[in-house]
Amino acid sequence: MDSILPAIQRGVIGYNDCDDGSEEIILEFCKTYPSFIPVKYPHNVQIRNPKKEENKIYYYSNYVLNFIPQEEWFIKLDMDHIYDAKKLYKSFYLLKKNTDILTLSRIDFYIKGGKIYISKSGRGYYNRAGDQTLRYNQDFKYYERILSPKLQKWQEQILRDKPTQAQIEALQDDYESYEAKIDDSYSRVYRSEFCHYHFPGIKKRREGIPEGVYTLSLQYFQDELDVEIDPKMLEKETILSLYSRFDLERI
């Protein structure tokens, strides 16, 4: 959470049924920075076989979203990411109108035996996080999307258990529709420069490098890189230093 400062000075921090000390960390953070408001979801969130609507991720996301005022800019961030505040803040200025959308560029890192691996997600190894977007809150909401069979198979590998139904949080409009409607009368999607590191392996359900996930070594990724990224952000020491900030004993 410290990594978003000073790019973001206010917001809400949503969480649910934590048993690993996260609640205490969130409350302490909000005490230190009173412009952030803790929002505890009163229901259990169930990734697999949710019993009721309130047990689904999209329902939880909309609950937290209700604490964001209408006609305010907002961005959804996740806590297994570490952000470069300067680059994040600079990217906000790409937007010109209330209909514009910013999607954040990220790289997924796995750490194993002190070595760094870049994992493939979606179309490549350098990703735009479709669920982490800066946008104007005007009657926005999340909806439930059932995964396609191909994505369900991938999700099963990630969860290491076969779900009968999988839910993921998704935006009200499918991301690809924005790309197809880029003109002055509709939303224009902007992509930030690389500004945040994603460490999916810190979650217990994703511990290690899951079977079926394609990875490249950090060195190979650097050698084959075909986009402009600040080289300092891809230094081994930088990445391992950021990774060490997670309290892996409690996660």
C-alpha positions as CSV (number, residue, x, y, z in Angstrom):
1,M,0.0,0.0,0.0
2,D,2.9,2.3,0.7
3,S,4.0,2.1,-2.9
4,I,0.9,4.0,-4.2
5,L,1.9,7.0,-2.2
6,P,2.2,9.8,-3.3
7,A,0.5,9.1,-6.6
8,I,-2.8,8.4,-4.8
9,Q,-3.7,10.3,-1.6
10,R,-7.2,9.1,-0.9
11,G,-9.4,6.1,-1.5
12,V,-11.1,3.1,0.0
13,I,-9.4,-0.1,0.9
14,G,-11.8,-3.1,0.6
15,Y,-11.2,-6.4,2.3
16,N,-13.0,-9.5,3.4
17,D,-12.7,-12.3,6.0
18,C,-8.9,-11.9,6.5
19,D,-7.2,-14.3,8.8
20,D,-3.5,-13.5,8.1
21,G,-3.2,-10.1,9.8
22,S,-4.2,-8.1,6.7
23,E,-7.0,-6.4,8.5
24,E,-4.7,-5.1,11.2
25,I,-2.3,-3.8,8.5
26,I,-5.1,-2.0,6.6
27,L,-6.5,-0.4,9.8
28,E,-3.1,0.8,10.8
29,F,-2.5,2.2,7.3
30,C,-5.8,4.1,7.4
31,K,-5.0,5.4,10.8
32,T,-1.7,6.8,9.5
33,Y,-3.4,8.1,6.4
34,P,-6.9,9.1,7.4
35,S,-7.9,10.0,3.8
36,F,-8.0,6.3,3.1
37,I,-11.2,4.5,4.4
38,P,-11.2,0.8,5.3
39,V,-14.3,-1.0,4.0
40,K,-14.9,-4.5,5.4
41,Y,-17.1,-6.7,3.3
42,P,-19.7,-8.4,5.6
43,H,-19.8,-11.7,3.6
44,N,-17.4,-14.5,2.8
45,V,-16.0,-14.4,-0.8
46,Q,-16.0,-17.8,-2.4
47,I,-14.0,-18.3,-5.6
48,R,-15.3,-21.8,-6.2
49,N,-19.0,-22.8,-6.0
50,P,-20.3,-19.6,-4.4
51,K,-23.5,-20.3,-2.5
52,K,-25.1,-16.9,-2.9
53,E,-24.7,-13.8,-5.0
54,E,-23.1,-12.0,-2.1
55,N,-20.4,-14.7,-2.0
56,K,-19.2,-13.8,-5.6
57,I,-16.3,-11.5,-6.4
58,Y,-18.2,-9.1,-8.6
59,Y,-20.8,-8.6,-5.9
60,Y,-18.0,-7.8,-3.4
61,S,-16.4,-5.4,-5.9
62,N,-19.6,-3.5,-6.4
63,Y,-20.1,-3.3,-2.6
64,V,-16.7,-1.6,-2.3
65,L,-17.3,0.6,-5.4
66,N,-20.4,2.0,-3.7
67,F,-18.0,3.9,-1.4
68,I,-16.6,5.8,-4.4
69,P,-18.6,8.9,-5.1
70,Q,-20.2,9.3,-8.5
71,E,-18.5,11.6,-11.0
72,E,-15.1,11.0,-9.4
73,W,-12.1,9.4,-11.0
74,F,-11.1,6.1,-9.5
75,I,-8.6,3.3,-10.1
76,K,-8.7,-0.3,-8.8
77,L,-5.4,-1.6,-7.5
78,D,-4.5,-5.0,-6.1
79,M,-2.3,-5.9,-3.1
80,D,-0.1,-8.5,-4.8
81,H,1.3,-5.6,-6.9
82,I,4.0,-3.0,-6.1
83,Y,3.7,0.3,-8.0
84,D,6.2,2.9,-9.1
85,A,4.4,6.0,-7.8
86,K,6.1,8.5,-10.1
87,K,5.3,6.6,-13.3
88,L,1.8,5.8,-12.1
89,Y,1.1,9.5,-11.4
90,K,2.6,10.7,-14.7
91,S,0.4,8.3,-16.6
92,F,-2.8,10.0,-15.2
93,Y,-2.1,13.0,-17.4
94,L,-2.6,10.9,-20.6
95,L,-6.3,11.3,-20.2
96,K,-8.1,14.3,-21.7
97,K,-11.8,13.7,-21.2
98,N,-14.1,12.0,-18.8
99,T,-14.8,9.2,-21.3
100,D,-11.1,8.3,-21.5
101,I,-9.7,5.2,-19.9
102,L,-6.2,4.4,-18.7
103,T,-5.1,0.8,-18.5
104,L,-1.9,0.0,-16.5
105,S,1.0,-1.9,-18.0
106,R,2.5,-4.6,-15.8
107,I,4.8,-7.6,-15.9
108,D,4.1,-10.8,-13.9
109,F,7.1,-12.0,-11.9
110,Y,7.7,-15.3,-10.2
111,I,10.7,-15.7,-7.9
112,K,12.2,-19.2,-7.4
113,G,15.5,-20.0,-5.8
114,G,16.6,-16.4,-6.0
115,K,16.0,-16.4,-9.8
116,I,13.4,-14.2,-11.6
117,Y,11.0,-15.5,-14.2
118,I,8.5,-13.5,-16.3
119,S,5.2,-15.3,-16.9
120,K,3.0,-15.1,-19.9
121,S,-0.5,-13.7,-19.3
122,G,-3.1,-13.3,-22.1
123,R,-1.3,-12.3,-25.3
124,G,2.2,-11.9,-24.0
125,Y,4.7,-11.3,-21.3
126,Y,4.2,-7.5,-21.2
127,N,0.6,-6.9,-20.2
128,R,-2.0,-4.3,-19.8
129,A,-4.1,-5.1,-16.7
130,G,-7.6,-4.8,-18.0
131,D,-9.1,-4.9,-14.5
132,Q,-6.7,-2.1,-13.2
133,T,-8.0,1.0,-15.0
134,L,-8.3,4.6,-14.3
135,R,-11.8,5.8,-15.3
136,Y,-14.6,8.2,-14.4
137,N,-17.2,6.8,-12.1
138,Q,-20.4,7.5,-13.9
139,D,-22.9,4.6,-13.2
140,F,-20.0,2.2,-13.4
141,K,-20.4,-1.3,-12.0
142,Y,-18.8,-4.8,-12.1
143,Y,-20.6,-7.8,-13.5
144,E,-20.2,-11.5,-13.3
145,R,-18.5,-13.3,-16.2
146,I,-18.2,-17.0,-16.5
147,L,-14.9,-18.2,-17.9
148,S,-14.7,-19.8,-21.2
149,P,-13.6,-23.5,-21.2
150,K,-10.1,-22.5,-22.2
151,L,-9.8,-20.0,-19.4
152,Q,-11.5,-22.3,-16.9
153,K,-8.7,-24.9,-17.7
154,W,-6.1,-22.3,-17.0
155,Q,-7.9,-21.2,-13.8
156,E,-8.0,-24.8,-12.7
157,Q,-4.2,-25.0,-13.0
158,I,-3.8,-21.8,-11.0
159,L,-6.2,-22.9,-8.2
160,R,-4.8,-26.5,-8.3
161,D,-8.3,-27.8,-7.9
162,K,-11.1,-28.2,-10.5
163,P,-14.0,-25.8,-9.9
164,T,-17.4,-26.4,-11.4
165,Q,-17.9,-22.7,-11.9
166,A,-15.3,-20.0,-11.8
167,Q,-16.0,-16.3,-11.5
168,I,-13.6,-13.5,-12.1
169,E,-14.2,-9.8,-11.7
170,A,-14.6,-8.0,-15.0
171,L,-15.4,-4.6,-16.2
172,Q,-18.9,-3.5,-17.2
173,D,-17.9,-3.4,-20.8
174,D,-15.5,-6.0,-22.3
175,Y,-12.1,-4.5,-22.8
176,E,-12.0,-5.4,-26.5
177,S,-15.1,-3.4,-27.2
178,Y,-13.2,-0.3,-26.2
179,E,-10.5,-1.0,-28.7
180,A,-13.1,-1.4,-31.4
181,K,-14.8,2.0,-30.5
182,I,-11.9,4.3,-30.2
183,D,-13.1,7.6,-31.6
184,D,-13.9,11.1,-30.3
185,S,-17.5,10.3,-29.4
186,Y,-16.7,7.3,-27.2
187,S,-14.0,6.0,-24.9
188,R,-10.3,6.3,-25.9
189,V,-8.1,3.8,-24.1
190,Y,-4.6,4.9,-23.2
191,R,-1.9,2.5,-22.0
192,S,0.6,3.6,-19.3
193,E,4.3,2.9,-19.5
194,F,5.5,0.0,-17.3
195,C,4.6,1.2,-13.8
196,H,3.8,-1.8,-11.6
197,Y,5.2,-5.2,-10.7
198,H,2.8,-8.2,-10.2
199,F,3.9,-11.1,-8.0
200,P,1.1,-13.7,-8.4
201,G,3.1,-16.4,-6.6
202,I,2.8,-14.8,-3.2
203,K,-0.8,-15.9,-3.0
204,K,-1.1,-19.4,-1.4
205,R,-3.5,-20.6,-4.2
206,R,-0.8,-19.6,-6.7
207,E,2.2,-20.7,-4.8
208,G,5.2,-21.5,-7.0
209,I,5.0,-21.5,-10.8
210,P,1.8,-23.3,-11.7
211,E,1.9,-26.1,-14.2
212,G,1.0,-24.8,-17.7
213,V,2.2,-21.3,-17.1
214,Y,4.8,-20.2,-19.7
215,T,7.8,-18.3,-18.3
216,L,11.0,-16.6,-19.5
217,S,14.1,-15.9,-17.5
218,L,14.6,-12.3,-16.7
219,Q,17.8,-12.2,-18.8
220,Y,16.0,-13.6,-21.9
221,F,13.1,-11.2,-21.4
222,Q,15.6,-8.3,-21.3
223,D,17.5,-9.5,-24.4
224,E,14.3,-10.0,-26.4
225,L,12.4,-6.9,-25.2
226,D,10.8,-5.0,-28.1
227,V,9.1,-2.2,-26.1
228,E,10.7,0.7,-24.3
229,I,11.0,0.1,-20.6
230,D,13.1,2.0,-18.1
231,P,16.0,-0.5,-17.7
232,K,16.4,0.4,-14.0
233,M,13.0,-1.1,-13.4
234,L,14.2,-4.5,-14.7
235,E,17.4,-4.8,-12.7
236,K,17.5,-8.0,-10.7
237,E,18.4,-6.3,-7.5
238,T,15.4,-3.9,-7.8
239,I,12.9,-6.7,-8.4
240,L,14.2,-8.9,-5.6
241,S,14.2,-5.9,-3.2
242,L,10.6,-5.3,-4.0
243,Y,9.7,-8.9,-3.6
244,S,11.3,-8.9,-0.2
245,R,8.9,-6.3,1.0
246,F,6.1,-8.9,1.2
247,D,5.7,-10.6,4.6
248,L,5.7,-14.1,3.1
249,E,5.4,-15.8,6.5
250,R,2.0,-14.3,7.0
251,I,0.6,-14.6,3.4
